[in-house]
Amino acid sequence: PTPSREREGADANNAVAADENGNGNEREFGLVTDRGEVLAYTILRGTLQRILYEELVETHGVDVQFRKSLRGISYSPNEGSDDIEGITCRFRDGETSGPYDLVIGCDGVKSKVKEYVDFGITGESETSSSSSSAIYSGIRITFAVQEGDVATEPTNVESDGARFTQAFGNGAYALTTSYGAGKGRPVARGAFLVYGDENYIGPFPKRKPDTKGDAISSPRASSKEFTTPLDENADWTQNNRVPKEYITECMELLKSAEMPGNDVANIVRNSDRFFDLGVYFHNPFSWNGWIREVPDNMNGKSGKFCVLAGDAAHAMPPFLGQGGNQAMQDAYMLASKIYEYNEQIQMQQTRASLNGGESEESLVEPNLKSLLKEYEHRRWLPTTSITAKAALLGYLEIGSGIFGNFRDTFFFVMGKIGVAKKVFLDAATPKM
C-alpha cells in the first residue's frame, strides 16, 4: 500500500519476486515454478464455468444438467435381487436420481446438501432453514463488467499481466482489474464497489428486514425507485442483473464516498453487465461438520454419505479472492480420498480372489467415513482461517470517518512490513 488512498497492485507477473531461475523469498510458498512463472491468473467467473463445462462434456463425457434444484435426500433400500441400495436425490421438477454411494454437495452458500448434513432434512420450499447457516455480513458488492473490444483490445494478457488497482473511500472500497475472457477473446475489465449496508452494523440488523424469507433488499432501494428486493444471487449466476438505471445510484455512492480516480466510474458507465449482491459466509463451526451418513431406516448405518465441498462447506467473503481456489483444492483432496478408498476395495477383492474367495483377516476393512473425515480435517483449518481473515478485511476496507483513517494507516504499515503480502500468499498457497 501507499500513503495515498489510491494504490495499484503489481503486475501479476511481478506479484511474487523471483529471478530467472525461479529463486526468491516466496519460493517456499509454491507460487513460482522452476521457470520463474507466477501461478496467479485472473479470469471471469463465467469464462471459467464455460471452460470447466466444455472439459467435462467434451473430454470426459460427463452428463451436466442445468436447472435441477435439489429438494430431498433419502435412502433407498435393496428390495429385490435387481435393486441397488443407496442415496436417492429428489428434485423440484419431480424427477429422482440415484441410487448413489456418495453425494457431494457443491451447491453454494444456500446448499440443500448442507441443510441435510446439518439437520438431517431438506426443505421442500424455496425458502427454508438452510438460510440459517448462511450469515449475511452486512456488506454489499456492486460490480460491473465491460467486455473487451475486438478491434482495440488485445486477446490475451500474457505480455503485460493483469494489473489490480485498489481505491479506498469514505465507507467504501473499489477494485478494478482486467480479466481473461477465454482463448482468442479480448480481455474484459471489471470494477467492484464494496460498501456497508446502511441497515446493518456488521452482520447485525438495525431493524428487522422488510422482506420475507432470506432475501435482503438493497440498502439503497428504500429511498429510490427500485423498491422490489433484489435477489441476493448467492450463487453468483451470470443472468442475475440489475437495471442499467441502477448505475446512477452507483455513481452517487462513488461521489459520496469521495472515491479517488476515474477507473471505477468509467467501467461502471460503460459496463455490459451490472450486478448488485450481498456478501454471505458460513459459520465454520457445526455439529456434523461436512459429512453425514444417510441412515438405512431398517438397519441404521448404511455406509452411504453426503459430503460438502466449496461454498457449500465454507462460503467465505471474497476479499482475499479465494472462494474458487479453495473449492478446487477441496475437489482435488476429496478426489484423492475417493481414489484411495477405491484402491483399497480393489486390493481387498484381488486378495480375496487369490484366496479362493475368502478375505484375509489381516486386511483392514476399507472405511469411507474415515477417509472423508481426513479430507474434512485437512481442509477445515485453512478454509476457516481464510474466512476469518477475509471477513476482517471486508470490514476494514469499508471503514468510514476515524475508522477510515485507521484503515489507511493500518494497510500502509502492514504493507511496509510485509504482512499484507504474507497474508495474501499464505491464503493463495494450496494446503492439501
C-alpha positions in Angstrom: 0.0 0.0 0.0 1.0 3.6 -0.4 0.1 6.6 1.8 -2.5 7.8 -0.6 -6.0 6.5 -0.7 -5.5 5.0 -4.2 -2.9 2.3 -4.8 -2.0 0.0 -7.6 -1.1 -3.7 -7.3 1.9 -5.1 -9.1 1.5 -6.9 -12.4 0.6 -10.5 -11.8 3.9 -11.4 -13.4 5.7 -9.5 -10.7 3.4 -10.3 -7.8 6.0 -12.7 -6.4 9.6 -11.8 -6.6 11.8 -14.4 -8.4 14.8 -14.4 -10.7 15.0 -16.2 -14.0 15.9 -19.5 -12.2 12.8 -19.3 -10.0 14.7 -18.3 -6.9 13.2 -15.8 -4.5 11.9 -15.3 -1.0 8.5 -16.6 -1.9 9.6 -19.9 -3.5 8.6 -21.6 -0.2 5.0 -20.7 -0.9 4.9 -22.7 -4.1 3.5 -19.9 -6.3 6.5 -19.7 -8.6 7.5 -22.5 -11.0 11.1 -23.6 -11.7 10.9 -21.4 -14.8 10.0 -18.4 -12.8 6.4 -18.4 -13.9 4.0 -16.9 -11.3 0.9 -19.0 -10.8 -1.5 -16.2 -10.4 -4.2 -15.5 -13.0 -7.4 -13.5 -13.5 -10.4 -14.9 -15.3 -14.1 -14.1 -15.5 -16.2 -16.4 -13.5 -18.5 -17.1 -16.4 -15.5 -17.9 -18.6 -14.1 -20.4 -16.0 -17.5 -22.1 -15.8 -17.7 -22.4 -19.6 -14.2 -23.9 -19.7 -15.0 -26.4 -17.0 -18.3 -27.3 -18.6 -16.7 -27.9 -22.0 -13.9 -30.1 -20.5 -16.5 -32.2 -18.6 -18.7 -32.8 -21.6 -16.3 -33.0 -24.5 -13.3 -34.6 -22.8 -14.8 -36.8 -20.1 -18.4 -37.4 -21.4 -20.0 -36.2 -18.1 -23.7 -35.6 -18.3 -24.2 -32.0 -17.0 -27.8 -31.0 -16.3 -29.0 -27.4 -15.6 -32.0 -26.1 -13.8 -32.0 -29.0 -11.4 -32.9 -27.8 -7.9 -32.4 -30.4 -5.1 -35.4 -30.9 -2.8 -34.8 -34.1 -1.0 -32.3 -36.8 0.0 -33.3 -40.2 1.2 -32.0 -43.8 1.4 -33.3 -46.4 -1.0 -33.0 -50.0 0.4 -32.3 -53.1 -1.6 -35.8 -54.6 -2.0 -35.1 -57.2 -4.6 -32.4 -59.1 -6.5 -32.1 -56.4 -9.1 -32.3 -53.4 -6.8 -29.3 -51.4 -5.7 -29.3 -49.7 -2.4 -28.0 -46.2 -1.9 -28.9 -42.5 -1.8 -31.7 -41.1 -3.9 -31.9 -37.4 -4.8 -35.3 -35.8 -5.4 -35.5 -32.6 -7.5 -38.0 -29.8 -7.6 -39.3 -30.9 -11.1 -40.4 -34.2 -9.6 -37.5 -36.3 -11.0 -35.3 -38.5 -9.0 -31.7 -39.7 -9.5 -29.7 -42.5 -7.9 -29.1 -44.6 -6.0 -25.6 -43.4 -5.1 -22.9 -44.4 -2.6 -21.8 -40.8 -2.2 -23.5 -37.4 -2.8 -21.1 -34.5 -3.0 -22.8 -31.1 -2.3 -21.2 -28.3 -4.2 -24.4 -26.3 -4.4 -23.3 -23.0 -3.0 -23.9 -20.9 0.1 -27.5 -21.8 0.4 -26.8 -25.5 -0.1 -29.6 -28.1 0.2 -27.0 -30.8 0.9 -25.6 -28.7 3.7 -29.1 -28.4 5.1 -29.2 -32.2 5.1 -25.8 -32.5 6.7 -26.6 -30.0 9.4 -30.2 -31.0 10.2 -30.9 -34.4 8.6 -33.7 -32.9 6.5 -34.1 -30.9 3.3 -36.8 -28.3 2.9 -39.3 -28.6 0.1 -40.0 -24.8 -0.2 -38.0 -22.1 -1.9 -37.1 -20.6 1.5 -36.1 -23.0 4.2 -34.0 -23.3 7.3 -30.8 -23.7 5.2 -30.6 -19.9 5.2 -29.8 -20.0 9.0 -26.4 -21.3 8.1 -25.7 -18.6 5.6 -24.7 -15.4 7.5 -25.3 -12.1 5.9 -22.3 -9.9 6.5 -23.9 -6.5 6.2 -21.5 -5.9 3.3 -22.7 -5.4 -0.3 -20.9 -5.5 -3.6 -21.8 -3.7 -6.8 -19.8 -5.0 -9.7 -19.7 -4.1 -13.4 -18.1 -6.0 -16.3 -17.0 -4.2 -19.5 -16.5 -6.6 -22.4 -13.3 -6.0 -24.5 -13.5 -4.6 -28.0 -12.0 -7.0 -30.5 -10.9 -4.0 -32.7 -8.9 -2.2 -30.0 -8.2 -4.7 -27.1 -5.5 -7.4 -27.0 -6.8 -11.0 -27.0 -4.5 -12.1 -24.1 -2.7 -10.5 -21.1 0.4 -12.7 -21.3 2.7 -9.8 -22.1 1.5 -7.2 -19.7 0.0 -9.3 -16.9 -3.1 -8.2 -15.0 -2.9 -5.0 -13.0 -5.1 -4.5 -10.0 -6.0 -1.0 -8.8 -7.5 -0.5 -5.4 -9.0 2.7 -4.1 -10.3 3.5 -0.6 -13.1 6.0 0.0 -15.2 7.1 3.0 -17.1 3.9 3.9 -16.4 2.2 0.6 -13.7 0.3 -1.3 -13.1 -0.2 -5.0 -11.1 -2.6 -7.1 -10.6 -2.6 -10.9 -8.6 -5.1 -13.0 -8.6 -6.8 -16.3 -9.8 -10.4 -16.8 -9.2 -13.2 -19.2 -12.3 -13.8 -21.2 -11.2 -17.0 -23.0 -8.9 -18.0 -25.7 -8.9 -15.7 -28.7 -11.2 -13.2 -26.9 -10.2 -9.6 -25.9 -9.7 -9.1 -22.2 -12.6 -7.7 -20.2 -12.4 -5.1 -17.5 -14.1 -5.3 -14.1 -14.9 -2.8 -11.4 -16.1 -3.8 -7.9 -17.5 -1.4 -5.4 -17.8 -2.7 -1.8 -19.8 -0.8 0.8 -21.7 -1.3 4.0 -25.5 -2.0 4.2 -26.9 1.1 6.0 -29.5 -1.2 7.7 -26.8 -3.3 9.3 -23.9 -2.9 11.8 -21.6 -5.7 10.6 -23.8 -8.9 10.5 -26.3 -7.4 12.9 -29.5 -5.7 11.6 -30.5 -2.4 12.9 -34.1 -3.4 12.3 -36.0 -6.5 11.1 -35.7 -6.9 7.3 -38.8 -5.9 5.4 -38.7 -8.8 3.1 -40.0 -12.3 3.6 -37.7 -15.3 3.5 -34.0 -14.8 3.4 -33.7 -12.2 0.7 -32.5 -8.8 1.9 -33.3 -5.6 -0.1 -30.6 -3.3 -1.3 -29.9 -0.6 1.3 -30.3 2.0 -1.5 -33.7 0.6 -2.5 -35.6 2.2 0.4 -35.3 5.8 -0.9 -35.0 5.1 -4.6 -37.3 3.9 -7.3 -36.2 0.2 -7.1 -38.5 -0.9 -4.3 -38.6 -4.6 -5.2 -36.0 -6.5 -3.2 -33.1 -7.7 -5.2 -32.3 -11.4 -5.4 -29.1 -11.9 -3.3 -27.7 -14.1 -6.1 -25.8 -16.2 -3.6 -24.6 -18.4 -6.4 -23.2 -15.5 -8.5 -25.0 -16.6 -11.6 -24.4 -14.6 -14.7 -28.0 -13.9 -15.6 -28.9 -12.1 -12.3 -28.5 -8.5 -13.2 -29.9 -5.1 -12.0 -31.3 -2.4 -14.4 -28.9 -0.2 -16.1 -30.6 2.8 -14.4 -29.1 1.5 -11.2 -25.8 2.8 -12.4 -27.0 6.3 -11.4 -27.2 5.2 -7.8 -23.8 3.6 -8.0 -22.3 6.9 -9.3 -23.9 8.7 -6.4 -22.3 6.3 -4.0 -18.9 6.8 -5.6 -19.3 10.5 -5.2 -20.4 10.4 -1.6 -17.5 8.1 -0.7 -15.1 10.6 -2.4 -13.6 7.7 -4.2 -10.4 8.8 -6.0 -9.6 8.1 -9.6 -11.9 7.7 -12.6 -11.3 4.0 -13.4 -14.3 2.7 -11.5 -16.7 5.3 -12.8 -15.6 4.7 -16.4 -16.1 1.0 -16.2 -19.4 1.3 -14.5 -20.7 3.8 -17.1 -19.6 1.5 -20.0 -20.5 -1.8 -18.4 -22.2 -4.5 -20.4 -23.2 -6.4 -17.2 -24.1 -4.9 -13.9 -24.8 -6.7 -10.6 -25.5 -6.0 -7.0 -25.5 -8.6 -4.3 -24.9 -9.2 -0.6 -21.9 -10.9 0.9 -22.6 -14.1 2.8 -20.4 -16.6 4.7 -20.8 -19.8 6.7 -20.2 -20.3 10.4 -17.3 -22.9 10.2 -18.4 -24.5 13.5 -21.2 -27.0 13.1 -22.1 -30.2 14.9 -21.9 -32.5 12.0 -19.1 -30.8 10.1 -19.0 -31.5 6.4 -20.2 -35.2 6.4 -23.3 -37.1 7.3 -24.2 -40.7 6.8 -27.7 -41.2 5.2 -29.3 -43.8 7.5 -30.9 -47.1 6.5 -34.3 -47.0 8.2 -34.2 -50.7 8.7 -30.6 -51.3 9.8 -29.4 -47.9 10.9 -26.0 -47.3 9.4 -25.9 -47.6 5.6 -22.3 -46.7 4.7 -23.6 -44.1 2.2 -22.7 -40.5 2.8 -23.3 -36.9 1.9 -20.2 -34.7 1.9 -19.7 -30.9 1.3 -17.2 -29.0 -0.9 -16.7 -25.5 -2.0 -19.1 -22.8 -0.8 -21.5 -25.4 0.5 -18.8 -26.3 3.1 -17.1 -23.0 3.7 -18.7 -20.0 2.0 -16.3 -17.1 2.6 -16.3 -13.3 1.9 -14.4 -12.7 -1.4 -11.9 -10.2 -0.1 -8.9 -12.5 -0.5 -10.1 -13.9 -3.8 -10.0 -17.4 -2.5 -13.5 -18.9 -3.0 -12.9 -20.6 -6.3 -9.3 -21.5 -5.4 -10.4 -23.3 -2.2 -13.2 -25.1 -4.0 -10.6 -26.5 -6.5 -8.4 -27.7 -3.6 -11.4 -29.3 -2.0 -12.1 -31.2 -5.2 -8.6 -32.4 -5.6 -8.3 -33.5 -1.9 -11.7 -35.2 -2.0 -11.0 -37.0 -5.3 -7.7 -38.3 -3.8 -9.6 -39.8 -0.8 -12.2 -41.4 -3.1 -9.5 -42.8 -5.2 -7.7 -44.2 -2.1 -10.9 -45.9 -1.0 -11.5 -47.5 -4.4 -7.9 -48.7 -4.4 -8.4 -50.3 -1.0 -11.6 -52.0 -2.3 -9.8 -53.3 -5.4 -6.9 -54.6 -3.3 -9.3 -56.4 -1.0 -11.1 -58.0 -3.9 -7.9 -59.0 -5.6 -6.5 -60.7 -2.4 -9.9 -62.4 -1.8 -9.9 -63.9 -5.3 -6.4 -65.2 -4.7 -7.5 -66.8 -1.5 -10.4 -68.6 -3.1 -13.0 -66.0 -2.3 -12.1 -65.6 1.3 -10.7 -62.3 2.5 -7.7 -62.2 4.7 -8.4 -61.3 8.3 -5.2 -59.3 8.5 -6.6 -56.8 5.9 -8.1 -53.6 7.2 -11.7 -53.1 6.1 -11.9 -50.0 3.8 -13.6 -47.2 5.7 -15.0 -44.5 3.5 -16.2 -42.4 6.5 -12.7 -42.2 8.0 -11.2 -41.1 4.6 -13.9 -38.4 4.2 -13.1 -37.2 7.7 -9.4 -37.0 6.7 -10.5 -34.8 3.8 -12.5 -32.5 6.2 -9.8 -32.3 8.8 -7.2 -31.4 6.2 -9.3 -28.7 4.6 -11.2 -27.2 7.6 -8.4 -25.2 9.2 -7.1 -23.4 6.1 -10.6 -22.5 4.9 -11.7 -21.4 8.4 -8.6 -19.2 8.6 -9.2 -17.6 5.2 -12.9 -17.0 6.1 -11.9 -15.1 9.3 -9.2 -13.1 7.5 -11.4 -12.3 4.6 -14.3 -11.1 6.8 -11.9 -8.9 8.8 -10.5 -7.4 5.6 -14.0 -6.7 4.3 -15.0 -4.7 7.4 -11.7 -2.9 7.5 -11.9 -1.9 3.8 -15.3 -0.2 4.2 -14.3 1.9 7.2 -15.5 5.5 7.4 -14.6 8.6 9.3 -12.0 7.8 12.0 -12.2 4.1 11.1 -11.3 5.0 7.6 -8.2 6.9 8.8 -7.2 3.9 10.8 -7.8 1.6 7.8 -5.5 3.7 5.6 -2.7 3.7 8.3 -3.2 0.0 9.0 -2.8 -1.1 5.4 0.1 1.3 4.8 2.0 -0.2 7.8 1.1 -3.8 7.1 2.3 -3.3 3.5 5.6 -1.8 4.5 6.5 -4.6 7.0 5.3 -7.3 4.6 2.3 -8.6 6.5 -0.2 -7.8 3.7 1.9 -9.8 1.2 2.3 -12.7 3.6 -1.5 -12.9 4.3 -2.2 -12.9 0.5 0.4 -15.5 -0.3 -0.5 -17.7 2.7 -4.1 -17.8 1.6 -3.2 -18.4 -2.1 -0.8 -21.3 -1.3 -2.5 -24.7 -1.8 -2.9 -26.6 1.5 -3.9 -30.2 0.8 
